[in-house]
Amino acid sequence: MRNHSTLISLRIPNEMLKMLNSISDKMERPRTFILKKAIEKYLDEYVDYQIALDRLQDKDDTIISSKEMRRRVAK
């Protein structure tokens, strides 16, 4: 299966570019690699955040204490 990609461009503040360049140099990786990893991480965390937010706003979803959660996980 071929991995298709699309070129995008964006403007970032100079300070952010300096940080990106520094990280890229220290990791000895291209900036593109660092940006892809950062976007992947953000998207993964955003999905988790959205799920948590949806559950929090679901009035039919019961809320349990951390003690109860530990008890359930221990089973």
C-alpha positions as CSV (number, residue, x, y, z in Angstrom):
1,M,0.0,0.0,0.0
2,R,1.4,3.4,-1.0
3,N,1.5,6.2,1.5
4,H,0.3,9.3,-0.2
5,S,1.3,12.7,1.2
6,T,0.3,16.3,0.5
7,L,2.5,19.3,0.7
8,I,1.2,22.1,3.0
9,S,2.7,25.3,4.0
10,L,2.3,27.4,7.1
11,R,3.6,30.5,8.8
12,I,5.1,30.2,12.3
13,P,6.6,32.8,14.6
14,N,10.3,33.2,14.4
15,E,10.7,32.1,18.0
16,M,8.9,28.9,17.2
17,L,11.2,28.4,14.2
18,K,14.2,28.8,16.4
19,M,13.0,26.2,18.8
20,L,12.2,23.8,15.9
21,N,15.6,24.3,14.4
22,S,17.2,23.7,17.8
23,I,15.3,20.5,18.3
24,S,16.0,19.4,14.8
25,D,19.8,20.0,15.3
26,K,19.8,18.2,18.7
27,M,17.9,15.2,17.4
28,E,19.8,15.2,14.1
29,R,16.4,14.9,12.3
30,P,14.9,17.1,9.6
31,R,12.3,19.7,10.7
32,T,9.7,17.8,8.7
33,F,10.2,14.7,10.9
34,I,9.8,16.8,14.1
35,L,6.7,18.6,12.8
36,K,5.1,15.3,11.7
37,K,5.7,13.7,15.1
38,A,4.3,16.8,16.9
39,I,1.1,16.8,14.7
40,E,0.7,13.0,15.3
41,K,0.9,13.5,19.0
42,Y,-1.4,16.5,19.0
43,L,-4.0,14.6,17.0
44,D,-3.8,11.5,19.2
45,E,-4.2,13.6,22.4
46,Y,-7.0,15.7,20.8
47,V,-9.0,12.5,20.1
48,D,-8.6,11.4,23.7
49,Y,-9.6,14.9,24.9
50,Q,-12.7,14.9,22.7
51,I,-13.7,11.4,24.0
52,A,-13.3,12.6,27.6
53,L,-15.2,15.8,27.0
54,D,-18.1,13.9,25.3
55,R,-18.3,11.5,28.2
56,L,-18.2,14.4,30.7
57,Q,-21.1,16.1,28.9
58,D,-23.1,12.8,28.7
59,K,-25.7,13.2,31.4
60,D,-26.5,9.4,31.2
61,D,-22.9,8.4,31.9
62,T,-22.4,7.7,35.5
63,I,-19.4,9.2,37.3
64,I,-17.5,6.9,39.7
65,S,-14.9,7.7,42.3
66,S,-11.2,7.0,41.8
67,K,-11.5,4.4,44.6
68,E,-14.2,2.6,42.7
69,M,-12.2,2.8,39.5
70,R,-9.2,1.2,41.2
71,R,-11.4,-1.5,42.5
72,R,-12.9,-2.2,39.1
73,V,-9.4,-2.2,37.4
74,A,-8.1,-4.6,40.1
75,K,-10.6,-7.3,39.1
